[in-house]
Amino acid sequence: MIKEHNKLSHLFVIIACLFVTSLLLSNIIAGKLITFGSMILPGAVILFPLAYIFGDILTEVYGYGRARMVIWTGFACNILMVGVFFLVMAIPSPGFFEAEEAFATVLGMTPRIVLASLLAYLLGEFSNAAILSRMKILTRGKWLWTRTIGSTLIGEGIDTIVFITVCFLGVVPNAVLLQMMLYQYLFKVAFEILATPLTYVVVGWLKRREGIDTYDHEVSYNPFQLDI
């Protein structure tokens, strides 16, 4: 019988680092548009769903409290990254530096995009983690796929709607806005579904290796309560 305990292992740290790295890289590559058939999507869609998968793994194995801590860590790292980008671009460059415009094009983020990204991330990730946590109790730990996919349907839906709305409302026609939401949402959900077998393997291995399988019977779902 796998028990719950308070151990924070090196494996937890590795998964948390992968989560934060996926988040930061997604925000950096989001400005590159890519095409899949007739779909035009931001480059972040090839990586950002991984953040949700790592989030699912953290919540499933270690519980909502620890997932909440990692979500806030990712948020803080994102703020730090954006702040450093703005600071570096604000400092004058020497006259011989010819890549100023290219640097700003790749790493520059408008306040509206930053707001959209941060707000969508917080709402989507906390919804995803809380839903998976509750579903684990309701399913008594069975049918992992229902939790990973079910939580993603809600979490990614909220993330997509908030990001596209805050970022592009009034900038593109409403029909295009809805199309962007639909394409991104379907891509992210399909990514999660296709990754489900790998998620099963990683979750099962972690539970056996760590000797932990957390059920959040008494956890507070208040996102601002930072204890674990």
Secondary structure as the mmCIF struct_conf table of DSSP 4:
data_model
#
loop_
_struct_conf.conf_type_id
_struct_conf.id
_struct_conf.beg_label_comp_id
_struct_conf.beg_label_asym_id
_struct_conf.beg_label_seq_id
_struct_conf.end_label_comp_id
_struct_conf.end_label_asym_id
_struct_conf.end_label_seq_id
STRN STRN1 LYS A 3 LYS A 3
HELX_RH_AL_P HELX_RH_AL_P1 HIS A 10 ILE A 29
TURN_TY1_P TURN_TY1_P1 ALA A 30 GLY A 31
BEND BEND1 LYS A 32 LYS A 32
STRN STRN2 LEU A 33 PHE A 36
TURN_TY1_P TURN_TY1_P2 GLY A 37 SER A 38
STRN STRN3 MET A 39 PRO A 42
HELX_RH_3T_P HELX_RH_3T_P1 GLY A 43 ILE A 46
TURN_TY1_P TURN_TY1_P3 LEU A 47 LEU A 47
HELX_RH_AL_P HELX_RH_AL_P2 PHE A 48 TYR A 62
HELX_RH_AL_P HELX_RH_AL_P3 TYR A 64 ALA A 90
BEND BEND2 ILE A 91 ILE A 91
HELX_LH_PP_P HELX_LH_PP_P1 PRO A 92 PRO A 94
TURN_TY1_P TURN_TY1_P4 GLY A 95 PHE A 96
HELX_RH_AL_P HELX_RH_AL_P4 GLU A 100 LEU A 107
HELX_RH_AL_P HELX_RH_AL_P5 PRO A 111 LEU A 138
TURN_TY1_P TURN_TY1_P5 THR A 139 GLY A 141
HELX_RH_AL_P HELX_RH_AL_P6 LEU A 144 PHE A 168
STRN STRN4 LEU A 169 LEU A 169
TURN_TY1_P TURN_TY1_P6 GLY A 170 VAL A 171
STRN STRN5 VAL A 172 VAL A 172
HELX_RH_AL_P HELX_RH_AL_P7 ASN A 174 GLU A 210
TURN_TY1_P TURN_TY1_P7 GLY A 211 GLY A 211
STRN STRN6 ILE A 212 ILE A 212
BEND BEND3 HIS A 217 GLU A 218
TURN_TY1_P TURN_TY1_P8 PRO A 223 PHE A 224
#
